[in-house]
Amino acid sequence: MSRPVQALASDTCMVMAAGLGKRMRPLTVSQPKPMIRIAGKPMLDHALDRLVEAGVARAVINVHYLADAIEAHLKLRSAPEITISDERAQLLETGGGMVKAAGLLPDPFFCMNSDNLWLDGPNDAFHDLSQAWDPKRMDALLLVVGHARAHNFSGKGDFHMDALGRLTRRRTGRVAPFIYTGVQLVAKRLLDDAPEGPFSTNQLWSRAMEQGRLFGTTFTGEWFEVGTPQAIAPTEAVLAQG
């Protein structure tokens, strides 16, 4: 099926690759989580290959845990164009990592977790986000997926979404229909007056949500949560089926 003709909202994606990967132990004792192989390829390469396929030209990748291994691997790639945001001195979490890398990022920019795995639907994830993006209304647009397309996921979900696409968080003791895939499109104003040091992107989302500026768009492909070693084999089984 042919890809959509609309332009991408950004040519750059921040790729989060600095985490400790504690839930993936013991596999992450001697290697960073993004370098764990799924179906014969590091998860980081799965993610970067999705950027190349969609036409996203640049990746800004933050590194901290076993950073040398990630940087050495990235030197073997010819695309996308890669810039490192070095967090060796201090792990800044997702929000702090964005703030540190802000000078390397355009407005808006894509952001994704380096351990993401998915199979695109009729459109690729980045064109889906671009098509739904409205900078006048949005500070961040999250790619979310329903439970039926979330492989290995056993949680209660993350968000509710209204008819306009605005997101609200799951209430305690309730089930929410949408799960955050780890991929989003971000306006740099989301980072305005951000905290210093390490903090979660959740703090920025909460502020945007209060202002009615946090939105979601539904992913039409298949998404895989690969957070533990036990999730690797079933993920590889589905990937083998295409």
Phi and psi restraints in degrees (value plus and minus 20) as a CYANA .aco file:
   2 SER   PHI     -90.3   -50.3
   2 SER   PSI     130.5   170.5
   3 ARG   PHI    -100.2   -60.2
   3 ARG   PSI     137.8   177.8
   4 PRO   PHI     -87.3   -47.3
   4 PRO   PSI     138.1   178.1
   5 VAL   PHI    -116.4   -76.4
   5 VAL   PSI     -30.8     9.2
   6 GLN   PHI     -87.9   -47.9
   6 GLN   PSI     131.8   171.8
   7 ALA   PHI     -93.5   -53.5
   7 ALA   PSI     133.6   173.6
   8 LEU   PHI     -90.9   -50.9
   8 LEU   PSI     127.2   167.2
   9 ALA   PHI     -93.1   -53.1
   9 ALA   PSI     -39.7     0.3
  10 SER   PHI    -172.2  -132.2
  10 SER   PSI     136.0   176.0
  11 ASP   PHI    -121.7   -81.7
  11 ASP   PSI     -13.9    26.1
  12 THR   PHI    -152.9  -112.9
  12 THR   PSI     121.7   161.7
  13 CYS   PHI    -149.2  -109.2
  13 CYS   PSI     111.4   151.4
  14 MET   PHI    -103.5   -63.5
  14 MET   PSI     110.4   150.4
  15 VAL   PHI    -134.2   -94.2
  15 VAL   PSI      98.9   138.9
  16 MET   PHI    -103.0   -63.0
  16 MET   PSI      90.7   130.7
  17 ALA   PHI    -153.1  -113.1
  17 ALA   PSI       1.3    41.3
  18 ALA   PHI    -119.9   -79.9
  18 ALA   PSI     -27.9    12.1
  19 GLY   PHI     -88.3   -48.3
  19 GLY   PSI     144.8   184.8
  20 LEU   PHI    -104.5   -64.5
  20 LEU   PSI     -38.4     1.6
  21 GLY   PHI      43.1    83.1
  21 GLY   PSI      20.2    60.2
  22 LYS   PHI     -82.2   -42.2
  22 LYS   PSI     -56.4   -16.4
  23 ARG   PHI     -90.2   -50.2
  23 ARG   PSI     -35.7     4.3
  24 MET   PHI    -114.0   -74.0
  24 MET   PSI     -15.9    24.1
  25 ARG   PHI     -84.3   -44.3
  25 ARG   PSI     125.3   165.3
  26 PRO   PHI    -106.8   -66.8
  26 PRO   PSI     -18.0    22.0
  27 LEU   PHI     -84.1   -44.1
  27 LEU   PSI     -45.7    -5.7
  28 THR   PHI    -117.2   -77.2
  28 THR   PSI      -9.7    30.3
  29 VAL   PHI     -85.4   -45.4
  29 VAL   PSI     -57.9   -17.9
  30 SER   PHI    -138.8   -98.8
  30 SER   PSI     -17.5    22.5
  31 GLN   PHI    -168.2  -128.2
  31 GLN   PSI     127.0   167.0
  32 PRO   PHI     -90.6   -50.6
  32 PRO   PSI     130.3   170.3
  33 LYS   PHI     -74.8   -34.8
  33 LYS   PSI     -61.5   -21.5
  34 PRO   PHI     -80.8   -40.8
  34 PRO   PSI     -36.9     3.1
  35 MET   PHI    -113.1   -73.1
  35 MET   PSI     -22.2    17.8
  36 ILE   PHI     -86.0   -46.0
  36 ILE   PSI     113.9   153.9
  37 ARG   PHI    -106.8   -66.8
  37 ARG   PSI     113.6   153.6
  38 ILE   PHI    -144.7  -104.7
  38 ILE   PSI     104.6   144.6
  39 ALA   PHI      33.9    73.9
  39 ALA   PSI      20.7    60.7
  40 GLY   PHI      61.8   101.8
  40 GLY   PSI     -14.6    25.4
  41 LYS   PHI    -159.0  -119.0
  41 LYS   PSI     116.9   156.9
  42 PRO   PHI     -76.0   -36.0
  42 PRO   PSI     124.5   164.5
  43 MET   PHI     -77.4   -37.4
  43 MET   PSI     -54.8   -14.8
  44 LEU   PHI     -80.5   -40.5
  44 LEU   PSI     -59.3   -19.3
  45 ASP   PHI     -89.7   -49.7
  45 ASP   PSI     -56.8   -16.8
  46 HIS   PHI     -75.9   -35.9
  46 HIS   PSI     -66.4   -26.4
  47 ALA   PHI     -85.9   -45.9
  47 ALA   PSI     -66.7   -26.7
  48 LEU   PHI     -87.6   -47.6
  48 LEU   PSI     -53.5   -13.5
  49 ASP   PHI     -84.3   -44.3
  49 ASP   PSI     -53.8   -13.8
  50 ARG   PHI     -84.6   -44.6
  50 ARG   PSI     -57.2   -17.2
  51 LEU   PHI     -82.1   -42.1
  51 LEU   PSI     -67.6   -27.6
  52 VAL   PHI     -81.3   -41.3
  52 VAL   PSI     -64.4   -24.4
  53 GLU   PHI     -81.0   -41.0
  53 GLU   PSI     -55.4   -15.4
  54 ALA   PHI    -102.8   -62.8
  54 ALA   PSI     -34.1     5.9
  55 GLY   PHI      72.8   112.8
  55 GLY   PSI      -3.9    36.1
  56 VAL   PHI    -100.2   -60.2
  56 VAL   PSI      96.2   136.2
  57 ALA   PHI    -101.5   -61.5
  57 ALA   PSI     -49.7    -9.7
  58 ARG   PHI    -144.6  -104.6
  58 ARG   PSI     126.1   166.1
  59 ALA   PHI    -150.6  -110.6
  59 ALA   PSI     109.3   149.3
  60 VAL   PHI    -125.4   -85.4
  60 VAL   PSI      95.6   135.6
  61 ILE   PHI    -136.1   -96.1
  61 ILE   PSI     102.9   142.9
  62 ASN   PHI    -109.5   -69.5
  62 ASN   PSI     125.0   165.0
  63 VAL   PHI    -155.4  -115.4
  63 VAL   PSI     126.6   166.6
  64 HIS   PHI    -169.5  -129.5
  64 HIS   PSI     -90.9   -50.9
  65 TYR   PHI     -92.9   -52.9
  65 TYR   PSI     104.2   144.2
  66 LEU   PHI      28.0    68.0
  66 LEU   PSI      26.8    66.8
  67 ALA   PHI     -81.2   -41.2
  67 ALA   PSI     -54.0   -14.0
  68 ASP   PHI     -80.7   -40.7
  68 ASP   PSI     -58.1   -18.1
  69 ALA   PHI     -85.4   -45.4
  69 ALA   PSI     -60.6   -20.6
  70 ILE   PHI     -87.4   -47.4
  70 ILE   PSI     -65.0   -25.0
  71 GLU   PHI     -83.9   -43.9
  71 GLU   PSI     -60.7   -20.7
  72 ALA   PHI     -82.1   -42.1
  72 ALA   PSI     -60.0   -20.0
  73 HIS   PHI     -87.3   -47.3
  73 HIS   PSI     -60.6   -20.6
  74 LEU   PHI     -84.9   -44.9
  74 LEU   PSI     -46.1    -6.1
  75 LYS   PHI     -85.6   -45.6
  75 LYS   PSI     -36.8     3.2
  76 LEU   PHI    -103.2   -63.2
  76 LEU   PSI     -30.4     9.6
  77 ARG   PHI    -114.0   -74.0
  77 ARG   PSI     123.5   163.5
  78 SER   PHI    -118.4   -78.4
  78 SER   PSI     -38.5     1.5
  79 ALA   PHI    -172.3  -132.3
  79 ALA   PSI     130.7   170.7
  80 PRO   PHI     -92.4   -52.4
  80 PRO   PSI     155.6   195.6
  81 GLU   PHI     -84.9   -44.9
  81 GLU   PSI     110.4   150.4
  82 ILE   PHI    -138.7   -98.7
  82 ILE   PSI     113.9   153.9
  83 THR   PHI    -143.5  -103.5
  83 THR   PSI     116.3   156.3
  84 ILE   PHI    -116.0   -76.0
  84 ILE   PSI     113.9   153.9
  85 SER   PHI    -126.1   -86.1
  85 SER   PSI      88.3   128.3
  86 ASP   PHI    -106.5   -66.5
  86 ASP   PSI      96.2   136.2
  87 GLU   PHI    -134.3   -94.3
  87 GLU   PSI       6.2    46.2
  88 ARG   PHI     -76.9   -36.9
  88 ARG   PSI     -57.4   -17.4
  89 ALA   PHI     -89.4   -49.4
  89 ALA   PSI     -51.1   -11.1
  90 GLN   PHI    -180.3  -140.3
  90 GLN   PSI     106.7   146.7
  91 LEU   PHI     -93.5   -53.5
  91 LEU   PSI     101.9   141.9
  92 LEU   PHI    -123.2   -83.2
  92 LEU   PSI     -18.8    21.2
  93 GLU   PHI      42.7    82.7
  93 GLU   PSI    -196.2  -156.2
  94 THR   PHI     -88.9   -48.9
  94 THR   PSI     -64.8   -24.8
  95 GLY   PHI     -89.7   -49.7
  95 GLY   PSI     -67.1   -27.1
  96 GLY   PHI     -82.8   -42.8
  96 GLY   PSI     -53.9   -13.9
  97 GLY   PHI     -84.0   -44.0
  97 GLY   PSI     -60.5   -20.5
  98 MET   PHI     -82.1   -42.1
  98 MET   PSI     -64.6   -24.6
  99 VAL   PHI     -82.1   -42.1
  99 VAL   PSI     -64.3   -24.3
 100 LYS   PHI     -81.7   -41.7
 100 LYS   PSI     -57.0   -17.0
 101 ALA   PHI    -107.6   -67.6
 101 ALA   PSI     -20.4    19.6
 102 ALA   PHI     -74.9   -34.9
 102 ALA   PSI     -57.6   -17.6
 103 GLY   PHI     -87.2   -47.2
 103 GLY   PSI     -34.7     5.3
 104 LEU   PHI    -116.8   -76.8
 104 LEU   PSI     -23.4    16.6
 105 LEU   PHI    -132.2   -92.2
 105 LEU   PSI     121.9   161.9
 106 PRO   PHI    -101.3   -61.3
 106 PRO   PSI    -197.4  -157.4
 107 ASP   PHI    -145.6  -105.6
 107 ASP   PSI      94.1   134.1
 108 PRO   PHI    -105.4   -65.4
 108 PRO   PSI    -199.6  -159.6
 109 PHE   PHI    -161.9  -121.9
 109 PHE   PSI     129.6   169.6
 110 PHE   PHI     -98.4   -58.4
 110 PHE   PSI     135.8   175.8
 111 CYS   PHI    -163.8  -123.8
 111 CYS   PSI     116.3   156.3
 112 MET   PHI    -168.9  -128.9
 112 MET   PSI     136.6   176.6
 113 ASN   PHI     -98.1   -58.1
 113 ASN   PSI     121.4   161.4
 114 SER   PHI     -94.1   -54.1
 114 SER   PSI     -33.8     6.2
 115 ASP   PHI    -121.3   -81.3
 115 ASP   PSI       3.2    43.2
 116 ASN   PHI    -100.9   -60.9
 116 ASN   PSI     120.0   160.0
 117 LEU   PHI    -152.9  -112.9
 117 LEU   PSI     112.1   152.1
 118 TRP   PHI    -177.6  -137.6
 118 TRP   PSI     141.5   181.5
 119 LEU   PHI    -133.6   -93.6
 119 LEU   PSI     104.5   144.5
 120 ASP   PHI     -86.2   -46.2
 120 ASP   PSI     131.3   171.3
 121 GLY   PHI    -110.5   -70.5
 121 GLY   PSI    -164.1  -124.1
 122 PRO   PHI     -76.4   -36.4
 122 PRO   PSI     -57.2   -17.2
 123 ASN   PHI    -136.9   -96.9
 123 ASN   PSI     138.4   178.4
 124 ASP   PHI     -98.5   -58.5
 124 ASP   PSI     141.3   181.3
 125 ALA   PHI     -79.0   -39.0
 125 ALA   PSI     -56.4   -16.4
 126 PHE   PHI     -96.6   -56.6
 126 PHE   PSI     -52.3   -12.3
 127 HIS   PHI     -94.2   -54.2
 127 HIS   PSI     -53.8   -13.8
 128 ASP   PHI     -79.5   -39.5
 128 ASP   PSI     -66.3   -26.3
 129 LEU   PHI     -83.6   -43.6
 129 LEU   PSI     -63.1   -23.1
 130 SER   PHI     -83.5   -43.5
 130 SER   PSI     -60.1   -20.1
 131 GLN   PHI     -85.7   -45.7
 131 GLN   PSI     -53.2   -13.2
 132 ALA   PHI    -109.5   -69.5
 132 ALA   PSI     -28.1    11.9
 133 TRP   PHI     -91.8   -51.8
 133 TRP   PSI     111.1   151.1
 134 ASP   PHI    -154.4  -114.4
 134 ASP   PSI      77.3   117.3
 135 PRO   PHI     -83.0   -43.0
 135 PRO   PSI     -41.3    -1.3
 136 LYS   PHI     -91.9   -51.9
 136 LYS   PSI     -48.7    -8.7
 137 ARG   PHI    -126.4   -86.4
 137 ARG   PSI     -39.1     0.9
 138 MET   PHI    -137.4   -97.4
 138 MET   PSI     118.6   158.6
 139 ASP   PHI    -119.1   -79.1
 139 ASP   PSI     -49.1    -9.1
 140 ALA   PHI    -173.1  -133.1
 140 ALA   PSI     123.1   163.1
 141 LEU   PHI    -144.1  -104.1
 141 LEU   PSI      94.7   134.7
 142 LEU   PHI    -117.5   -77.5
 142 LEU   PSI     116.5   156.5
 143 LEU   PHI    -103.6   -63.6
 143 LEU   PSI      97.5   137.5
 144 VAL   PHI    -140.0  -100.0
 144 VAL   PSI     139.2   179.2
 145 VAL   PHI    -156.8  -116.8
 145 VAL   PSI     126.8   166.8
 146 GLY   PHI     -96.7   -56.7
 146 GLY   PSI     141.4   181.4
 147 HIS   PHI     -78.5   -38.5
 147 HIS   PSI     -54.1   -14.1
 148 ALA   PHI     -86.0   -46.0
 148 ALA   PSI     -43.7    -3.7
 149 ARG   PHI    -127.1   -87.1
 149 ARG   PSI      -8.8    31.2
 150 ALA   PHI    -126.4   -86.4
 150 ALA   PSI      74.3   114.3
 151 HIS   PHI     -94.4   -54.4
 151 HIS   PSI     120.7   160.7
 152 ASN   PHI      51.3    91.3
 152 ASN   PSI     -17.8    22.2
 153 PHE   PHI    -109.3   -69.3
 153 PHE   PSI     108.1   148.1
 154 SER   PHI    -145.4  -105.4
 154 SER   PSI      -7.9    32.1
 155 GLY   PHI    -103.4   -63.4
 155 GLY   PSI    -192.0  -152.0
 156 LYS   PHI    -116.4   -76.4
 156 LYS   PSI     -17.3    22.7
 157 GLY   PHI      74.0   114.0
 157 GLY   PSI     150.2   190.2
 158 ASP   PHI    -135.6   -95.6
 158 ASP   PSI     -61.1   -21.1
 159 PHE   PHI    -157.4  -117.4
 159 PHE   PSI     132.7   172.7
 160 HIS   PHI    -121.7   -81.7
 160 HIS   PSI     133.7   173.7
 161 MET   PHI    -155.1  -115.1
 161 MET   PSI     109.4   149.4
 162 ASP   PHI    -104.9   -64.9
 162 ASP   PSI    -197.8  -157.8
 163 ALA   PHI     -84.6   -44.6
 163 ALA   PSI     -42.0    -2.0
 164 LEU   PHI    -111.3   -71.3
 164 LEU   PSI     -24.9    15.1
 165 GLY   PHI      75.9   115.9
 165 GLY   PSI     -18.0    22.0
 166 ARG   PHI     -93.4   -53.4
 166 ARG   PSI     120.9   160.9
 167 LEU   PHI    -122.0   -82.0
 167 LEU   PSI     123.7   163.7
 168 THR   PHI    -153.2  -113.2
 168 THR   PSI     132.5   172.5
 169 ARG   PHI     -96.7   -56.7
 169 ARG   PSI     135.1   175.1
 170 ARG   PHI     -81.0   -41.0
 170 ARG   PSI     116.4   156.4
 171 ARG   PHI    -101.5   -61.5
 171 ARG   PSI     129.1   169.1
 172 THR   PHI     -76.1   -36.1
 172 THR   PSI     111.1   151.1
 173 GLY   PHI      61.3   101.3
 173 GLY   PSI     -17.3    22.7
 174 ARG   PHI    -132.7   -92.7
 174 ARG   PSI     146.8   186.8
 175 VAL   PHI    -126.1   -86.1
 175 VAL   PSI     114.9   154.9
 176 ALA   PHI    -128.2   -88.2
 176 ALA   PSI     123.6   163.6
 177 PRO   PHI     -97.4   -57.4
 177 PRO   PSI     -34.8     5.2
 178 PHE   PHI    -142.1  -102.1
 178 PHE   PSI     121.6   161.6
 179 ILE   PHI    -136.5   -96.5
 179 ILE   PSI     114.9   154.9
 180 TYR   PHI     -93.5   -53.5
 180 TYR   PSI     109.2   149.2
 181 THR   PHI    -104.6   -64.6
 181 THR   PSI     -31.2     8.8
 182 GLY   PHI      72.5   112.5
 182 GLY   PSI     -10.7    29.3
 183 VAL   PHI    -144.5  -104.5
 183 VAL   PSI     113.7   153.7
 184 GLN   PHI    -170.6  -130.6
 184 GLN   PSI     146.9   186.9
 185 LEU   PHI    -140.8  -100.8
 185 LEU   PSI     107.2   147.2
 186 VAL   PHI    -145.7  -105.7
 186 VAL   PSI     111.2   151.2
 187 ALA   PHI    -103.7   -63.7
 187 ALA   PSI     120.1   160.1
 188 LYS   PHI     -84.9   -44.9
 188 LYS   PSI     -39.7     0.3
 189 ARG   PHI     -85.8   -45.8
 189 ARG   PSI     -37.1     2.9
 190 LEU   PHI     -79.6   -39.6
 190 LEU   PSI     -46.6    -6.6
 191 LEU   PHI    -108.7   -68.7
 191 LEU   PSI     -24.0    16.0
 192 ASP   PHI     -79.0   -39.0
 192 ASP   PSI     115.7   155.7
 193 ASP   PHI      34.7    74.7
 193 ASP   PSI      14.3    54.3
 194 ALA   PHI     -93.1   -53.1
 194 ALA   PSI     135.7   175.7
 195 PRO   PHI     -82.1   -42.1
 195 PRO   PSI     141.3   181.3
 196 GLU   PHI    -111.2   -71.2
 196 GLU   PSI     134.5   174.5
 197 GLY   PHI      55.0    95.0
 197 GLY   PSI    -180.8  -140.8
 198 PRO   PHI     -92.6   -52.6
 198 PRO   PSI     114.4   154.4
 199 PHE   PHI    -184.9  -144.9
 199 PHE   PSI     141.1   181.1
 200 SER   PHI    -107.1   -67.1
 200 SER   PSI     127.8   167.8
 201 THR   PHI     -78.9   -38.9
 201 THR   PSI     -42.3    -2.3
 202 ASN   PHI     -74.6   -34.6
 202 ASN   PSI     -54.0   -14.0
 203 GLN   PHI     -83.8   -43.8
 203 GLN   PSI     -60.3   -20.3
 204 LEU   PHI     -90.6   -50.6
 204 LEU   PSI     -58.9   -18.9
 205 TRP   PHI     -83.0   -43.0
 205 TRP   PSI     -59.9   -19.9
 206 SER   PHI     -80.8   -40.8
 206 SER   PSI     -63.1   -23.1
 207 ARG   PHI     -84.6   -44.6
 207 ARG   PSI     -64.2   -24.2
 208 ALA   PHI     -83.5   -43.5
 208 ALA   PSI     -57.6   -17.6
 209 MET   PHI     -83.9   -43.9
 209 MET   PSI     -62.6   -22.6
 210 GLU   PHI     -81.1   -41.1
 210 GLU   PSI     -50.7   -10.7
 211 GLN   PHI    -111.7   -71.7
 211 GLN   PSI     -16.6    23.4
 212 GLY   PHI      49.6    89.6
 212 GLY   PSI       9.1    49.1
 213 ARG   PHI    -139.5   -99.5
 213 ARG   PSI      -6.1    33.9
 214 LEU   PHI    -125.0   -85.0
 214 LEU   PSI      99.3   139.3
 215 PHE   PHI    -143.6  -103.6
 215 PHE   PSI     143.9   183.9
 216 GLY   PHI    -153.3  -113.3
 216 GLY   PSI     137.4   177.4
 217 THR   PHI    -156.7  -116.7
 217 THR   PSI     122.2   162.2
 218 THR   PHI    -104.5   -64.5
 218 THR   PSI     108.5   148.5
 219 PHE   PHI     -95.5   -55.5
 219 PHE   PSI     117.6   157.6
 220 THR   PHI    -123.4   -83.4
 220 THR   PSI     -16.3    23.7
 221 GLY   PHI    -121.0   -81.0
 221 GLY   PSI    -175.8  -135.8
 222 GLU   PHI    -134.2   -94.2
 222 GLU   PSI     109.6   149.6
 223 TRP   PHI    -138.2   -98.2
 223 TRP   PSI     125.3   165.3
 224 PHE   PHI    -143.2  -103.2
 224 PHE   PSI     107.4   147.4
 225 GLU   PHI    -110.1   -70.1
 225 GLU   PSI      97.3   137.3
 226 VAL   PHI    -141.6  -101.6
 226 VAL   PSI      52.3    92.3
 227 GLY   PHI    -120.0   -80.0
 227 GLY   PSI     -34.2     5.8
 228 THR   PHI    -154.6  -114.6
 228 THR   PSI     139.8   179.8
 229 PRO   PHI     -78.0   -38.0
 229 PRO   PSI     -50.7   -10.7
 230 GLN   PHI     -87.9   -47.9
 230 GLN   PSI     -38.3     1.7
 231 ALA   PHI    -104.3   -64.3
 231 ALA   PSI     -30.2     9.8
 232 ILE   PHI     -87.7   -47.7
 232 ILE   PSI     -71.4   -31.4
 233 ALA   PHI     -80.3   -40.3
 233 ALA   PSI     -68.3   -28.3
 234 PRO   PHI     -84.8   -44.8
 234 PRO   PSI     -51.1   -11.1
 235 THR   PHI     -86.2   -46.2
 235 THR   PSI     -64.9   -24.9
 236 GLU   PHI     -83.7   -43.7
 236 GLU   PSI     -53.6   -13.6
 237 ALA   PHI     -85.5   -45.5
 237 ALA   PSI     -61.4   -21.4
 238 VAL   PHI     -90.5   -50.5
 238 VAL   PSI     -62.1   -22.1
 239 LEU   PHI     -80.2   -40.2
 239 LEU   PSI     -55.8   -15.8
 240 ALA   PHI     -84.6   -44.6
 240 ALA   PSI     -45.3    -5.3
 241 GLN   PHI    -104.6   -64.6
 241 GLN   PSI     -27.4    12.6
